[in-house]
Amino acid sequence: MKERLDFLFKRYQDNACSPDELAELSRLLNEPGNEARFQRLIGDEMEAEQPVYSLDEEEATEVFNQVISQAPPQLSVVKNRAPYKWWMAAACIALLLGVAVMLPRRTPAPAVAAEVKVNDAPAGKNGAVLTLANGQAIVLDSAGNGQLAVQGSSKLVMNNGQLAYQAESLVPAALAYNTITTPRGRKFNIILSDGTIVWLNAASSLRYPATFTGGERHVEITGEVYFEVAAAYDHQQKKQPFIVHINSKSTVEVLGTHFNINAYTDESQIKTTLLEGAVRINNDVTLKPGQQAVMQPDASDIRVVNNANTAQAVAWKDGIFYFGGRTGIAEVLRQLSRWYDVDVVYEKGVPDLVFTGKMQRSLSLSQALKGLGEMGLHFRIEGDKLYVSP
């Protein structure tokens, strides 16, 4: 058994494993008694070869299992619509998993042409600016646990980086609107007075009453926001609709549901993706779970996408960049720009490239750029500028 494991491992290192041999190797690694043997093989390999990135034996074992189990690979880079080779995808999976490592091989790893020079930018983090009804601004990045303020009949309480509105009465002392804004490089999570949970992506905003009253609940957003709307009832036990106003041009009406809205003004479309429940767009189009409404920024020409990639739509909330389908490099870099708070400068025009893959949002900017793979591009980070050239 050990001899077979050694043989298959060497074939893997030599890029010679067939699909059946990869499956057999994966099975052997999960059998009792083989883990220690495999870790020794990894240790020997690390001593014999200079890895692309450093890692310990436990990390290497986990990464290796992830790599050989990928089917199909999660990463591909396409230039002029030519499919990229699967072995580069396998080599980059470790980085995409967010551990910034690659498993060393006996054969040299393919050279990565995406060159990154000078400086770096850290990943974004939790934080936002809260503007109260009187105009007072509170930076939430460093706010400690406890009560921050009272707005209307709600107490504003921070608890481990999350802001919660705790309504003490259905009738506020005075109607008070608050606004929470995430600059580039920040995201935030808030619980509204009715129990609705909201996540804001970078460069987004949410305006809302400190306490909801009346027959309808209205909020306003810009940027990208994910909602888990709580069901609410008025004093006559009638359901209170929850209505989201998007960039002051369109609306999404819900009764109790989970959905994501991407409405950045620098994107060409507004996308509303439904995970649970039902929503109605502009009193016209009703979505079912798994569907996405795509419309122009002026709210015209609503198109419904069936079987939408809901995981991609909400991946940002879970700390992942998810570029599904064939995402143009300009859109990829717009997402990086918001999260790493950098301006993208194309020195010789926007490259005609598309990308498919996943990356952890916890990576630094230079790591994320390397994760884009062999794209024939050069990146230079200088202060708050990311320069891109062929």
C-alpha positions in Angstrom: 0.0 0.0 0.0 2.8 2.4 0.9 4.6 1.6 -2.3 1.5 2.3 -4.3 1.1 5.7 -2.5 4.7 6.6 -3.2 4.3 5.6 -6.8 1.2 7.7 -7.3 2.6 10.6 -5.5 5.7 10.6 -7.7 3.5 10.5 -10.8 1.5 13.4 -9.5 4.7 15.4 -9.0 5.7 14.5 -12.5 2.3 15.7 -13.9 1.7 12.2 -15.2 -1.3 11.0 -13.2 -4.3 9.9 -15.2 -7.8 10.8 -13.9 -8.2 7.3 -12.5 -4.8 7.5 -10.7 -5.8 10.9 -9.2 -9.0 9.4 -7.9 -7.0 6.5 -6.5 -4.5 8.8 -4.9 -7.2 10.9 -3.3 -8.8 7.7 -1.9 -5.5 6.4 -0.5 -4.8 9.7 1.3 -8.1 9.4 3.2 -7.4 5.8 4.4 -6.3 5.4 8.0 -2.5 5.2 8.4 -1.6 7.0 5.2 -1.7 10.6 6.4 1.6 10.4 8.2 3.2 8.7 5.2 2.0 11.5 2.9 3.2 14.2 5.3 6.7 12.6 5.2 6.6 12.7 1.4 5.7 16.3 1.5 8.4 17.0 4.0 11.0 15.3 1.8 9.8 17.2 -1.2 10.0 20.5 0.6 13.6 19.8 1.6 14.6 18.8 -1.9 12.8 21.6 -3.8 12.5 25.3 -3.4 8.7 25.9 -3.1 7.0 28.8 -4.8 5.7 29.8 -1.4 6.5 28.5 2.0 4.1 26.1 3.8 4.2 23.6 6.6 3.4 19.9 6.2 -0.2 20.2 7.5 -1.0 23.0 5.1 0.6 21.1 2.2 -1.5 18.1 2.9 -4.7 20.1 2.9 -3.8 22.0 -0.2 -2.8 18.8 -2.1 -6.1 17.2 -1.2 -7.9 20.3 -2.5 -5.9 20.4 -5.7 -6.4 16.9 -6.8 -10.1 16.9 -5.9 -10.9 19.8 -8.2 -13.1 18.7 -11.1 -13.4 20.8 -13.1 -10.7 23.3 -12.0 -11.9 26.6 -10.6 -9.6 28.9 -12.5 -9.1 29.7 -16.1 -7.8 32.6 -17.9 -8.9 33.2 -21.5 -7.2 35.5 -24.0 -8.9 36.1 -27.3 -11.4 33.4 -26.2 -8.8 30.5 -26.3 -9.3 28.1 -23.3 -6.5 28.1 -20.8 -4.7 24.9 -19.8 -6.0 23.0 -16.8 -2.6 22.5 -15.2 -2.2 26.2 -14.6 -5.6 26.1 -12.9 -4.4 23.3 -10.6 -1.2 25.2 -9.8 -3.2 28.3 -8.8 -5.9 26.6 -6.7 -3.8 26.9 -3.5 -3.6 30.6 -3.9 -7.3 30.9 -4.7 -8.1 29.0 -1.6 -6.6 32.0 0.3 -3.6 30.3 1.8 -1.1 32.0 -0.6 0.9 28.8 -1.1 1.6 26.4 -3.9 2.5 22.8 -3.6 6.1 22.2 -4.8 6.6 19.9 -7.8 9.6 18.1 -9.2 9.0 19.8 -12.5 9.2 23.6 -12.4 6.0 25.4 -11.8 4.7 27.4 -14.9 6.0 30.9 -14.9 3.4 33.5 -13.9 3.5 36.4 -16.4 1.2 38.6 -14.3 4.1 40.7 -12.8 3.5 42.8 -9.8 6.0 45.5 -8.8 6.4 48.0 -6.0 4.4 48.4 -2.7 1.2 46.6 -1.9 -2.3 47.2 -0.5 -3.8 45.3 2.4 -7.2 43.6 2.0 -10.3 45.6 3.0 -11.8 45.2 6.5 -14.9 45.7 8.6 -15.8 49.3 9.0 -18.2 52.1 8.1 -19.3 55.7 8.8 -22.7 56.2 10.5 -24.4 59.5 10.1 -27.1 60.3 12.6 -30.2 62.4 12.0 -28.5 65.5 13.4 -25.6 65.1 11.0 -23.2 63.7 13.5 -20.8 61.2 12.0 -19.5 58.2 13.9 -16.6 56.1 12.5 -17.5 52.5 13.3 -14.1 50.9 12.4 -12.8 51.4 16.0 -16.0 51.7 17.9 -16.1 49.4 21.0 -18.9 47.3 22.3 -21.8 49.1 23.9 -24.4 51.8 23.3 -23.4 54.5 20.8 -26.4 56.7 20.6 -30.2 56.9 20.8 -32.2 57.7 17.7 -35.9 58.1 17.9 -37.0 55.2 20.2 -34.1 53.0 19.2 -30.8 52.4 21.0 -27.8 51.9 18.8 -25.6 49.2 20.1 -22.3 47.9 18.8 -21.5 44.2 19.5 -18.3 42.7 18.1 -18.2 44.8 14.9 -22.0 44.7 14.2 -24.4 47.6 14.7 -27.9 46.7 16.0 -30.9 49.0 16.4 -32.9 48.0 19.5 -36.4 49.5 19.2 -38.1 50.1 22.6 -41.4 51.4 21.2 -43.4 51.1 17.9 -44.0 54.8 18.0 -40.7 56.8 17.8 -40.3 60.0 19.8 -39.3 61.7 16.5 -38.8 60.2 13.0 -35.0 59.9 12.6 -33.2 58.8 9.5 -29.7 57.4 9.7 -27.2 56.6 6.9 -24.5 54.1 7.0 -21.7 54.4 4.4 -18.9 52.0 3.6 -16.0 53.7 1.8 -13.7 51.7 -0.5 -11.8 49.1 1.4 -14.6 48.5 4.0 -17.7 46.3 4.5 -20.3 46.3 7.3 -23.2 44.4 8.8 -26.2 46.0 10.5 -29.4 44.8 12.1 -32.3 47.3 11.6 -35.0 47.9 14.2 -37.4 45.4 12.6 -34.8 42.6 12.8 -33.8 42.8 9.1 -30.1 42.0 8.7 -28.1 44.0 6.1 -24.6 43.6 4.7 -23.0 46.4 2.8 -20.1 45.8 0.3 -17.4 48.3 -0.2 -18.4 51.8 -1.6 -22.0 51.4 -0.7 -24.6 53.2 1.5 -27.9 52.5 3.2 -30.4 55.2 4.4 -33.1 54.0 6.8 -35.3 55.1 9.7 -34.0 54.3 13.1 -37.5 52.9 13.9 -39.9 51.7 11.2 -43.5 53.0 11.5 -46.6 53.1 9.3 -47.7 50.5 6.8 -44.5 50.2 4.8 -40.8 50.0 5.5 -38.6 52.1 3.1 -34.8 52.2 2.8 -32.5 53.6 0.1 -29.3 52.1 -1.2 -26.3 52.7 -3.4 -23.6 50.2 -4.3 -24.0 46.6 -3.4 -26.2 45.4 -0.5 -27.5 42.0 0.7 -30.7 41.8 2.7 -32.3 39.2 5.0 -35.6 40.9 5.5 -37.6 40.1 8.6 -41.4 39.7 8.4 -43.1 42.6 10.2 -46.7 43.5 11.0 -48.5 46.7 11.9 -50.8 47.2 14.8 -53.6 45.7 12.7 -51.5 42.6 12.1 -51.1 43.4 8.4 -47.8 42.6 6.8 -45.5 45.6 6.3 -43.9 45.5 2.9 -40.2 46.2 2.8 -39.3 48.5 -0.1 -35.7 49.2 -1.3 -35.1 52.3 -3.4 -32.1 51.8 -5.7 -30.1 54.9 -6.7 -33.4 56.9 -6.5 -34.5 55.3 -9.8 -36.0 51.9 -9.2 -37.6 49.9 -6.4 -37.6 46.3 -5.0 -40.6 45.3 -2.9 -40.4 42.3 -0.6 -42.5 40.7 2.2 -39.8 38.6 3.8 -36.8 37.3 1.8 -33.1 37.0 1.1 -31.7 38.9 -1.9 -28.7 40.8 -3.2 -28.7 44.1 -5.2 -25.6 45.2 -7.1 -26.2 48.8 -8.2 -22.8 50.4 -8.5 -22.9 53.4 -10.7 -19.7 52.4 -12.6 -21.2 49.1 -13.7 -23.4 48.9 -16.8 -26.3 47.0 -15.2 -28.2 46.7 -12.0 -28.6 43.2 -10.8 -31.1 41.9 -8.2 -30.6 38.3 -7.3 -33.2 36.4 -5.2 -32.2 33.5 -2.9 -35.4 33.1 -0.9 -39.0 34.4 -0.9 -40.3 36.7 -3.6 -39.6 40.2 -4.8 -41.2 42.6 -7.2 -39.1 45.0 -9.3 -40.7 48.4 -10.1 -44.2 47.0 -9.5 -43.7 45.0 -12.7 -41.5 41.9 -12.7 -41.7 39.3 -9.9 -38.7 37.1 -9.2 -38.7 33.5 -7.8 -35.8 32.0 -5.9 -32.8 31.4 -8.1 -33.7 34.2 -10.5 -31.9 37.4 -11.2 -33.3 40.7 -12.7 -30.9 42.6 -14.9 -31.8 46.2 -15.9 -30.2 49.3 -17.2 -29.2 52.1 -14.7 -32.3 54.1 -15.8 -34.4 51.1 -14.7 -35.6 50.3 -18.2 -35.6 47.0 -20.0 -35.8 44.5 -17.2 -34.5 41.1 -18.2 -35.0 38.0 -16.0 -32.3 35.4 -15.8 -33.4 31.9 -14.8 -31.1 29.6 -12.8 -28.8 32.6 -11.9 -25.5 31.9 -10.1 -26.7 32.9 -6.6 -23.4 31.7 -5.0 -21.5 34.2 -7.2 -23.9 37.0 -6.4 -23.4 36.8 -2.6 -19.8 35.5 -2.5 -18.6 38.9 -1.4 -20.6 38.6 1.8 -18.7 35.4 2.6 -15.3 36.9 1.9 -14.7 35.6 -1.7 -14.2 37.2 -5.1 -16.2 35.0 -7.5 -15.7 35.8 -11.1 -18.2 33.5 -12.9 -18.6 32.9 -16.6 -16.3 35.1 -18.5 -15.7 38.2 -16.5 -13.9 41.0 -18.3 -10.7 42.2 -16.8 -12.1 45.7 -16.4 -14.9 44.3 -14.2 -12.4 42.2 -12.2 -10.2 45.2 -11.5 -13.2 47.4 -10.6 -14.0 44.9 -7.8 -10.4 44.9 -6.7 -10.4 48.7 -6.8 -13.3 49.0 -4.4 -12.0 46.4 -2.0 -8.3 47.5 -1.9 -9.1 51.3 -2.2 -6.9 51.9 -5.3 -7.5 53.6 -8.6 -6.9 51.6 -11.7 -4.8 53.2 -14.4 -4.6 51.5 -17.8 -1.3 52.7 -19.4 -2.1 51.4 -22.8 -5.9 50.8 -22.9 -8.1 48.2 -21.4 -6.8 44.7 -22.3 -9.1 42.4 -24.1 -9.1 39.6 -21.5 -11.7 37.7 -19.6 -11.2 35.7 -16.3 -13.0 32.9 -14.5 -12.1 32.0 -10.9 -12.3 32.5 -7.1 -10.1 34.3 -4.7 -10.2 35.0 -1.0 -10.8 38.7 -0.2 -8.4 38.3 2.7 -5.4 38.3 0.3 -3.3 41.4 -0.1 -3.6 43.2 -3.4 -0.3 41.8 -4.8 -1.4 38.2 -3.9 -4.7 38.8 -5.6 -3.1 40.0 -8.7 -0.8 37.0 -8.8 -3.9 34.9 -8.4 -5.1 36.2 -11.7 -2.6 33.8 -13.3 -0.7 34.1 -16.6 -2.5 36.9 -18.4 0.5 38.6 -20.0 -0.1 41.7 -17.9 2.2 43.8 -15.7 0.8 45.4 -12.6 2.6 48.2 -10.7 1.3 49.4 -7.3 2.3 53.0 -6.4 0.5 54.5 -3.4 -3.3 54.4 -4.1 -2.8 53.7 -7.9 -2.7 50.3 -9.6 -1.0 50.7 -13.0 -1.9 48.0 -15.6 0.1 47.5 -18.8 0.6 44.7 -21.4 
